[in-house]
Amino acid sequence: MSFRPTALRGTSLGLFAVGLLTPSSFAEEAAPHMFLRKAIGFTDAQIATVDQGQVATRQFASADKADVAAFGAVRVAVPKEAYLRQLQDVVAFKRTPSMLEIGRFSPVPTVADVAGLSLDDGDFEAARKCRPGACNLKLARTAIERMHAEIAWDKPDARVRATALMRQMVVEYLAAYMQGGTAAMATYYDKEEPLAAPAEFSKLLQASPYLIEYAPDFHAYVDQYPHGSLAGVEDVFYWAKDKTGPKATISVFHLSVWRDSEDSKRVVIASKQIYASHYIRVGLDLTALVDAQDGGFYLMDLFRGRIDPPGGMLAGVVLGKIRGSIESSLGENLASAKTKLEAR
């Protein structure tokens, strides 16, 4: 079964809110199955796979080549409170085989928080050659200018200085976001046309009706952070370097965990990928923890992002590989979460 582009932007993913997560929708045991079948397009075999404790995933098509989305689900044989407890140690919980480095930021981020972040050979060379409009790293113009003003690339300590500057810029980027929110995200000058991350995230959030319909207050919180408050929300910030694609990607995440104070059954987790050194312009990952009738819970994860669409004669092939990589990464994360939860 294929999804039409319009379905991705409206009805189908909108059901992530109104069809899956509305508490009244779980009056019958078959409600999660109905959602997986009708809203996501899972086959009976895939639903059986989920019920057997194995991960099932699928991609969603879109007419916009920059727009990518994937969904995954698995049934976990422990109460959902176990997930929330383990998520408090985000570094341990988010670590997977493809995760090369990861760390959590302090409430006031410092360079010490990213002491474990290294710069790969490819990124070091990209930084050395980087110019506004032609750069193999996603950087703001000021960051590119600092790379050349503060580093003598012909000196023996260039690698150490480049790594230190990258760490400093990651911290400054997050600090600006924590103070100014989405509007403070960078404009990247890696391509000929500058790309404003705030506008990209606005497109992403506007194309996510499921969050608006299901939890308008939480949607407003995610959209307007830090200019607002919401009872039951806990915010966590962390960085990671993972290798789910050809290049290791340095990313910064804002994780918001919300439990509805008026209905404890409603638990939604939003993860904003507010910076990525490669591939992803912006990303939004939504996780729902849905109680199963006879114990345990369904762990359901929906990721959508804005990417740099490939060009050239093989653009379609490359785009397919990118979407496949996102889907497989999502599946790997779900399998890792299930294993860690049930092991304890």
Sine and cosine of phi, psi and omega as CSV:
sin_phi,cos_phi,sin_psi,cos_psi,sin_omega,cos_omega
0.00,0.00,0.77,-0.64,0.00,-1.00
-0.96,-0.29,0.52,-0.85,0.03,-1.00
-0.99,-0.12,0.71,-0.71,0.12,-0.99
-0.97,0.25,0.48,-0.88,0.01,-1.00
-0.81,0.58,-0.62,0.78,-0.02,-1.00
-0.91,0.41,-0.50,0.87,0.01,-1.00
-0.92,0.39,-0.59,0.80,0.00,-1.00
-0.89,0.46,-0.62,0.79,-0.12,-0.99
-1.00,0.07,-0.16,0.99,-0.10,-1.00
-0.67,-0.74,-0.98,-0.18,-0.21,-0.98
-0.81,0.58,-0.81,0.58,-0.16,-0.99
-0.88,0.47,-0.80,0.60,-0.02,-1.00
-0.97,0.24,-0.36,0.93,0.11,-0.99
-0.88,0.48,-0.51,0.86,0.01,-1.00
-0.93,0.36,-0.24,0.97,0.10,-0.99
-0.86,0.52,-0.46,0.89,0.05,-1.00
-1.00,-0.04,-0.90,0.43,-0.21,-0.98
-0.98,0.22,-0.41,0.91,-0.03,-1.00
-1.00,-0.09,-0.48,0.88,-0.09,-1.00
-0.98,-0.20,-0.72,0.69,-0.30,-0.95
-0.98,-0.19,-0.23,0.97,0.06,-1.00
-0.88,0.47,0.82,-0.57,-0.10,-1.00
-0.79,0.61,-0.61,0.79,-0.04,-1.00
-0.91,0.41,-0.31,0.95,-0.04,-1.00
-0.95,0.30,-0.13,0.99,-0.01,-1.00
-0.97,-0.24,0.42,0.91,0.08,-1.00
-0.92,0.40,-0.44,0.90,0.02,-1.00
-0.89,-0.46,0.55,-0.83,-0.06,-1.00
-0.89,0.46,-0.47,0.88,-0.10,-0.99
-0.99,0.15,-0.02,1.00,-0.08,-1.00
-0.85,0.53,-0.71,0.70,0.05,-1.00
-0.87,0.49,-0.62,0.78,0.03,-1.00
-0.89,0.45,-0.65,0.76,-0.01,-1.00
-0.89,0.46,-0.67,0.74,0.03,-1.00
-0.89,0.45,-0.74,0.67,-0.04,-1.00
-0.88,0.47,-0.58,0.81,-0.03,-1.00
-0.98,0.22,-0.77,0.63,-0.17,-0.99
-1.00,0.07,-0.62,0.78,-0.06,-1.00
-1.00,0.03,-0.61,0.79,-0.07,-1.00
-0.99,-0.11,-0.48,0.88,-0.01,-1.00
1.00,0.00,0.34,0.94,0.08,-1.00
-0.92,0.40,0.58,-0.81,0.12,-0.99
-0.99,0.15,0.21,-0.98,0.06,-1.00
-0.86,0.51,-0.59,0.81,0.01,-1.00
-0.91,0.41,-0.64,0.77,0.03,-1.00
-0.92,0.39,-0.63,0.77,0.03,-1.00
-0.90,0.43,-0.65,0.76,0.06,-1.00
-0.89,0.46,-0.60,0.80,0.04,-1.00
-0.87,0.49,-0.71,0.71,0.02,-1.00
-0.88,0.47,-0.72,0.69,-0.02,-1.00
-0.90,0.44,-0.46,0.89,0.03,-1.00
-0.99,0.14,0.05,1.00,0.05,-1.00
1.00,0.05,0.34,0.94,0.05,-1.00
-0.92,-0.40,0.43,-0.90,-0.07,-1.00
-0.99,0.17,0.68,-0.73,0.16,-0.99
-0.81,-0.59,0.65,-0.76,-0.05,-1.00
-0.69,-0.73,0.25,-0.97,0.17,-0.98
-0.35,-0.94,0.44,-0.90,0.07,-1.00
-1.00,-0.07,0.30,-0.95,0.13,-0.99
-0.86,-0.51,0.71,-0.70,0.00,-1.00
-0.99,0.13,0.39,-0.92,0.06,-1.00
-0.47,-0.88,0.58,-0.81,0.05,-1.00
-0.94,0.33,-0.41,0.91,0.02,-1.00
-1.00,0.07,0.92,-0.38,-0.07,-1.00
-0.91,0.42,-0.35,0.94,0.02,-1.00
-0.98,0.18,-0.26,0.97,-0.09,-1.00
-0.99,-0.12,0.86,-0.51,0.04,-1.00
-0.81,-0.59,0.53,-0.85,0.00,-1.00
-0.43,-0.90,0.56,-0.83,0.05,-1.00
-0.51,-0.86,0.48,-0.88,-0.01,-1.00
-0.77,-0.63,0.56,-0.83,0.08,-1.00
-0.57,-0.82,0.41,-0.91,0.00,-1.00
-0.51,-0.86,0.48,-0.88,0.10,-1.00
-0.41,-0.91,0.53,-0.85,0.06,-1.00
-1.00,-0.08,0.73,-0.69,-0.05,-1.00
-0.91,-0.42,0.72,-0.70,-0.14,-0.99
-1.00,-0.06,0.63,0.78,0.12,-0.99
-0.65,-0.76,0.30,-0.95,0.06,-1.00
-0.90,0.43,0.47,-0.88,-0.06,-1.00
-0.91,0.41,-0.35,0.94,0.05,-1.00
-0.87,0.50,-0.47,0.88,0.03,-1.00
-0.90,0.43,-0.60,0.80,0.04,-1.00
-0.89,0.45,-0.72,0.69,-0.04,-1.00
-0.91,0.42,-0.59,0.81,0.03,-1.00
-0.92,0.40,-0.72,0.70,-0.04,-1.00
-0.94,0.35,-0.49,0.87,0.01,-1.00
-0.91,0.42,-0.36,0.93,0.04,-1.00
-0.88,0.47,-0.49,0.87,0.13,-0.99
-0.99,-0.17,0.97,0.24,-0.16,-0.99
-0.90,0.45,-0.51,0.86,-0.02,-1.00
-0.90,0.43,-0.73,0.68,0.00,-1.00
-0.94,0.34,-0.63,0.78,-0.11,-0.99
-0.96,0.29,-0.54,0.84,-0.05,-1.00
-1.00,0.03,-0.10,1.00,-0.04,-1.00
-0.96,0.28,0.79,-0.61,0.02,-1.00
-0.73,-0.69,0.15,-0.99,0.01,-1.00
-0.83,0.55,-0.50,0.87,-0.01,-1.00
-1.00,0.06,-0.11,0.99,-0.03,-1.00
-1.00,0.09,0.92,-0.39,-0.06,-1.00
-0.99,0.11,-0.66,0.75,-0.03,-1.00
-0.53,-0.85,0.51,-0.86,0.00,-1.00
-0.34,-0.94,0.52,-0.86,0.03,-1.00
-0.32,-0.95,0.41,-0.91,0.00,-1.00
-0.98,-0.20,0.60,-0.80,0.03,-1.00
-1.00,0.07,0.52,-0.85,0.13,-0.99
-0.96,0.29,0.28,-0.96,0.05,-1.00
-0.81,0.59,-0.59,0.81,0.18,-0.98
-0.92,-0.38,0.97,-0.23,-0.14,-0.99
-0.89,0.46,0.64,-0.77,0.04,-1.00
-0.73,-0.68,0.22,-0.98,0.02,-1.00
-0.89,0.45,-0.49,0.87,0.03,-1.00
-0.86,0.50,-0.46,0.89,0.00,-1.00
-0.92,0.39,-0.41,0.91,-0.05,-1.00
-0.91,-0.41,0.42,0.91,-0.02,-1.00
-0.88,0.48,-0.43,0.90,-0.01,-1.00
-1.00,0.03,0.04,1.00,-0.03,-1.00
-1.00,0.10,0.83,-0.56,0.01,-1.00
-0.93,-0.38,0.28,-0.96,0.01,-1.00
-0.93,-0.37,0.89,-0.46,-0.01,-1.00
-0.92,0.38,0.29,-0.96,0.01,-1.00
-0.83,0.56,-0.69,0.73,-0.02,-1.00
-0.90,0.44,-0.66,0.76,0.00,-1.00
-0.95,0.32,-0.56,0.83,0.07,-1.00
-0.89,0.46,-0.70,0.71,0.02,-1.00
-0.92,0.39,-0.61,0.79,0.03,-1.00
-0.90,0.44,-0.66,0.75,0.02,-1.00
-0.90,0.44,-0.63,0.78,-0.01,-1.00
-0.90,0.44,-0.62,0.78,-0.05,-1.00
-1.00,-0.01,-0.13,0.99,-0.16,-0.99
-0.89,0.46,0.74,-0.68,0.11,-0.99
-0.67,-0.74,0.46,-0.89,0.06,-1.00
-0.83,0.55,0.81,-0.58,-0.01,-1.00
1.00,-0.01,-0.13,0.99,0.01,-1.00
-0.47,-0.89,1.00,0.05,-0.08,-1.00
-0.52,-0.85,0.67,-0.74,0.04,-1.00
-1.00,-0.06,0.31,0.95,0.16,-0.99
-0.77,-0.64,0.57,-0.82,0.08,-1.00
-0.99,0.15,0.95,-0.30,-0.04,-1.00
-0.64,-0.77,0.48,-0.88,0.12,-0.99
-0.97,0.24,0.29,-0.96,0.00,-1.00
-0.85,0.52,-0.69,0.73,0.00,-1.00
-0.88,0.47,-0.59,0.81,0.02,-1.00
-0.92,0.39,-0.66,0.75,0.03,-1.00
-0.89,0.45,-0.69,0.72,0.00,-1.00
-0.89,0.45,-0.62,0.79,0.02,-1.00
-0.92,0.40,-0.58,0.82,0.00,-1.00
-0.84,0.55,-0.58,0.81,-0.05,-1.00
-1.00,-0.10,-0.41,0.91,0.02,-1.00
-0.98,0.18,-0.51,0.86,-0.14,-0.99
-0.96,-0.27,-0.09,1.00,-0.05,-1.00
-0.81,-0.58,0.79,-0.61,0.14,-0.99
-1.00,-0.05,0.98,-0.21,-0.19,-0.98
-0.94,0.35,-0.27,0.96,0.01,-1.00
-1.00,-0.05,0.03,1.00,-0.02,-1.00
-1.00,-0.03,0.44,-0.90,-0.02,-1.00
-0.88,0.47,-0.43,0.90,-0.05,-1.00
-1.00,-0.06,0.25,0.97,-0.06,-1.00
-0.87,0.50,-0.65,0.76,-0.02,-1.00
-0.90,0.44,-0.69,0.72,0.00,-1.00
-0.90,0.44,-0.69,0.72,-0.01,-1.00
-0.92,0.39,-0.63,0.78,0.01,-1.00
-0.91,0.42,-0.66,0.75,0.03,-1.00
-0.90,0.44,-0.71,0.71,0.00,-1.00
-0.89,0.46,-0.63,0.77,0.00,-1.00
-0.94,0.35,-0.63,0.78,0.04,-1.00
-0.88,0.47,-0.68,0.73,0.05,-1.00
-0.87,0.49,-0.71,0.71,-0.01,-1.00
-0.89,0.46,-0.66,0.75,-0.03,-1.00
-0.93,0.38,-0.59,0.81,0.06,-1.00
-0.88,0.47,-0.69,0.73,0.01,-1.00
-0.91,0.42,-0.71,0.71,0.00,-1.00
-0.91,0.42,-0.59,0.80,0.03,-1.00
-0.88,0.47,-0.73,0.68,0.00,-1.00
-0.91,0.40,-0.67,0.74,0.00,-1.00
-0.85,0.52,-0.66,0.75,0.03,-1.00
-0.90,0.43,-0.66,0.76,0.02,-1.00
-0.91,0.42,-0.68,0.73,-0.01,-1.00
-0.89,0.45,-0.43,0.90,0.02,-1.00
-1.00,-0.03,-0.63,0.78,-0.11,-0.99
-0.91,-0.41,-0.08,1.00,0.04,-1.00
0.94,0.33,-0.42,-0.91,-0.08,-1.00
-0.83,0.56,-0.59,0.81,-0.02,-1.00
-0.89,0.46,-0.37,0.93,-0.03,-1.00
-1.00,-0.01,-0.02,1.00,0.05,-1.00
-0.92,0.40,0.39,-0.92,-0.20,-0.98
-0.97,0.23,0.30,-0.95,0.29,-0.96
-0.97,-0.24,0.86,-0.51,-0.09,-1.00
-1.00,0.05,0.62,-0.78,0.01,-1.00
-0.87,-0.49,0.58,0.81,0.01,-1.00
-0.99,0.16,-0.35,0.94,0.02,-1.00
-0.90,-0.43,0.12,-0.99,-0.01,-1.00
-0.87,0.50,-0.64,0.77,0.03,-1.00
-1.00,-0.09,0.85,-0.52,0.05,-1.00
-0.86,0.51,0.55,-0.83,-0.04,-1.00
-0.84,-0.55,0.89,-0.46,-0.02,-1.00
-1.00,0.06,0.92,-0.39,0.00,-1.00
-0.88,0.48,-0.61,0.80,0.04,-1.00
-0.85,0.53,-0.65,0.76,0.01,-1.00
-0.93,0.37,-0.59,0.81,0.04,-1.00
-0.91,0.42,-0.66,0.75,0.01,-1.00
-0.93,0.36,-0.57,0.82,0.06,-1.00
-0.88,0.48,-0.66,0.75,0.06,-1.00
-0.87,0.49,-0.67,0.75,-0.04,-1.00
-0.90,0.43,-0.72,0.70,-0.05,-1.00
-0.94,0.33,-0.60,0.80,0.02,-1.00
-0.92,0.39,-0.46,0.89,0.01,-1.00
-1.00,-0.01,0.31,0.95,-0.02,-1.00
-0.85,-0.53,0.91,0.41,-0.07,-1.00
-0.91,0.43,-0.40,0.92,0.00,-1.00
-0.85,0.53,-0.61,0.79,-0.02,-1.00
-0.96,0.29,-0.63,0.78,0.01,-1.00
-0.90,0.43,-0.72,0.70,-0.08,-1.00
-0.94,0.35,-0.66,0.75,-0.09,-1.00
-0.98,0.18,-0.69,0.72,-0.11,-0.99
-0.63,-0.77,0.97,0.23,-0.06,-1.00
-0.87,0.50,-0.59,0.81,0.01,-1.00
-0.92,0.39,-0.65,0.76,0.02,-1.00
-0.94,0.34,-0.62,0.79,0.08,-1.00
-0.85,0.53,-0.72,0.70,0.00,-1.00
-0.89,0.45,-0.62,0.79,0.01,-1.00
-0.90,0.44,-0.74,0.68,0.00,-1.00
-0.89,0.46,-0.65,0.76,-0.05,-1.00
-0.95,0.33,-0.66,0.75,-0.17,-0.99
-0.99,-0.17,-0.03,1.00,0.00,-1.00
-0.75,0.67,0.69,-0.72,0.09,1.00
-0.99,-0.14,0.33,0.94,-0.12,-0.99
-1.00,-0.03,0.88,0.47,0.01,-1.00
0.23,-0.97,0.10,-0.99,0.03,-1.00
-0.59,-0.81,0.36,-0.93,0.01,-1.00
-0.46,-0.89,0.79,-0.61,0.02,-1.00
-0.89,0.45,0.66,-0.75,0.07,-1.00
1.00,-0.01,0.10,1.00,-0.01,-1.00
-0.98,-0.21,0.68,-0.73,0.15,-0.99
-0.82,-0.57,0.78,-0.63,-0.03,-1.00
-0.96,-0.26,0.67,-0.74,0.04,-1.00
-0.73,-0.69,0.65,-0.76,0.03,-1.00
-0.85,-0.53,0.73,-0.69,0.03,-1.00
-0.52,-0.85,0.31,-0.95,0.05,-1.00
-0.88,-0.48,0.35,-0.94,0.01,-1.00
-0.43,-0.90,0.46,-0.89,0.20,-0.98
-0.82,-0.57,0.91,-0.42,-0.05,-1.00
-0.81,-0.59,0.31,-0.95,-0.02,-1.00
-0.80,-0.60,0.96,0.28,0.11,-0.99
-1.00,-0.10,-0.13,0.99,0.05,-1.00
-0.80,-0.59,-0.16,-0.99,0.00,-1.00
-0.87,0.49,-0.52,0.85,-0.01,-1.00
-0.93,-0.37,0.61,-0.79,0.13,-0.99
-0.93,0.37,0.74,-0.67,-0.09,-1.00
-0.92,-0.40,0.78,-0.63,0.09,-1.00
-1.00,-0.01,0.79,-0.61,-0.06,-1.00
-0.72,-0.69,0.40,-0.92,0.11,-0.99
-0.81,-0.59,0.72,-0.69,-0.09,-1.00
-0.83,-0.56,0.59,-0.81,0.18,-0.98
-0.91,-0.41,0.93,-0.36,-0.05,-1.00
-0.97,-0.23,0.83,-0.55,0.03,-1.00
-0.88,-0.48,0.87,-0.49,0.01,-1.00
-0.96,-0.29,0.86,-0.50,-0.06,-1.00
-0.84,-0.54,0.83,-0.56,0.18,-0.98
-0.91,-0.41,0.86,-0.51,-0.03,-1.00
-0.86,0.51,0.86,-0.51,-0.03,-1.00
-0.93,0.38,-0.32,0.95,0.00,-1.00
-0.99,-0.13,-0.22,0.98,0.01,-1.00
-0.46,-0.89,0.99,-0.13,-0.10,-1.00
-0.91,0.42,-0.24,0.97,0.04,-1.00
-0.95,0.33,-0.38,0.93,-0.03,-1.00
-1.00,0.01,0.94,-0.34,0.04,-1.00
-0.78,-0.63,0.86,-0.51,0.01,-1.00
-0.77,-0.64,0.66,-0.75,0.01,-1.00
-0.83,-0.56,0.83,-0.56,0.04,-1.00
-0.92,-0.39,0.77,-0.64,0.05,-1.00
-0.86,-0.50,0.93,-0.38,0.03,-1.00
-1.00,-0.06,0.84,-0.54,0.11,-0.99
-1.00,0.03,0.99,-0.12,-0.16,-0.99
-1.00,0.02,-0.20,0.98,0.12,-0.99
-0.47,-0.88,0.62,-0.79,0.14,-0.99
-0.54,-0.84,0.73,-0.68,-0.06,-1.00
-0.97,0.26,-0.31,0.95,0.01,-1.00
-0.59,-0.80,0.45,-0.89,0.26,-0.97
0.94,0.33,-0.88,0.47,-0.15,-0.99
-1.00,-0.02,0.84,-0.55,0.09,-1.00
-0.96,0.28,-0.80,0.61,0.09,-1.00
-0.49,-0.87,0.38,-0.93,0.03,-1.00
-0.57,-0.82,0.46,-0.89,0.06,-1.00
-0.67,-0.75,0.87,-0.50,0.00,-1.00
-0.92,-0.40,0.83,-0.56,0.01,-1.00
-0.91,-0.41,0.79,-0.61,-0.01,-1.00
-0.87,-0.49,0.75,-0.66,0.07,-1.00
-0.90,-0.45,0.69,-0.72,0.07,-1.00
-0.94,-0.33,0.94,-0.34,-0.15,-0.99
-0.90,-0.43,0.87,-0.49,-0.02,-1.00
-0.86,0.50,0.69,-0.73,0.14,-0.99
-1.00,-0.03,0.52,-0.86,-0.11,-0.99
-0.88,0.47,-0.61,0.79,-0.09,-1.00
-0.94,-0.33,0.53,0.85,0.08,-1.00
0.96,-0.30,0.45,-0.90,-0.05,-1.00
0.97,0.25,-0.24,-0.97,-0.01,-1.00
-0.43,-0.90,0.32,-0.95,0.12,-0.99
-1.00,-0.05,0.80,-0.60,0.08,-1.00
-0.99,-0.16,0.93,-0.38,-0.08,-1.00
-0.86,-0.51,0.75,-0.66,-0.13,-0.99
-0.75,-0.67,0.79,-0.62,0.02,-1.00
-0.83,-0.55,0.88,-0.47,0.05,-1.00
-0.92,-0.39,0.69,-0.72,0.21,-0.98
-0.65,-0.76,0.58,-0.82,-0.06,-1.00
-0.56,-0.83,0.19,-0.98,0.11,-0.99
-0.92,-0.39,0.84,-0.54,-0.08,-1.00
-0.89,-0.45,0.16,-0.99,0.18,-0.98
-0.99,0.13,0.96,-0.27,-0.05,-1.00
-0.92,0.40,0.69,-0.73,0.00,-1.00
-0.94,0.34,0.42,-0.91,0.05,-1.00
-0.86,-0.52,-0.01,-1.00,0.05,-1.00
1.00,-0.06,-0.02,-1.00,-0.07,-1.00
-0.90,0.43,-0.51,0.86,-0.05,-1.00
-0.98,-0.18,0.37,0.93,-0.07,-1.00
-0.84,0.55,-0.68,0.74,-0.03,-1.00
-0.90,0.44,-0.65,0.76,0.01,-1.00
-0.91,0.40,-0.71,0.71,-0.01,-1.00
-0.91,0.42,-0.67,0.74,0.02,-1.00
-0.88,0.48,-0.64,0.77,0.04,-1.00
-0.88,0.47,-0.63,0.78,0.03,-1.00
-0.92,0.39,-0.63,0.78,0.02,-1.00
-0.89,0.45,-0.73,0.68,0.00,-1.00
-0.90,0.43,-0.60,0.80,0.05,-1.00
-0.91,0.42,-0.62,0.79,0.03,-1.00
-0.91,0.42,-0.64,0.77,0.03,-1.00
-0.90,0.43,-0.67,0.74,0.01,-1.00
-0.90,0.43,-0.70,0.72,-0.03,-1.00
-0.93,0.37,-0.59,0.81,0.05,-1.00
-0.90,0.43,-0.66,0.75,0.05,-1.00
-0.88,0.48,-0.69,0.72,0.04,-1.00
-0.89,0.46,-0.64,0.77,0.03,-1.00
-0.89,0.46,-0.66,0.75,0.00,-1.00
-0.90,0.43,-0.66,0.75,0.03,-1.00
-0.90,0.43,-0.69,0.72,0.00,-1.00
-0.89,0.45,-0.64,0.77,0.02,-1.00
-0.91,0.41,-0.67,0.74,0.01,-1.00
-0.89,0.46,-0.70,0.71,0.01,-1.00
-0.87,0.48,-0.71,0.71,-0.01,-1.00
-0.88,0.48,-0.71,0.71,-0.02,-1.00
-0.92,0.40,-0.64,0.77,-0.03,-1.00
-0.92,0.40,-0.74,0.67,-0.09,-1.00
-0.97,0.25,-0.38,0.92,0.02,-1.00
-0.93,0.37,-0.40,0.92,-0.03,-1.00
-0.98,-0.18,0.00,0.00,0.00,0.00
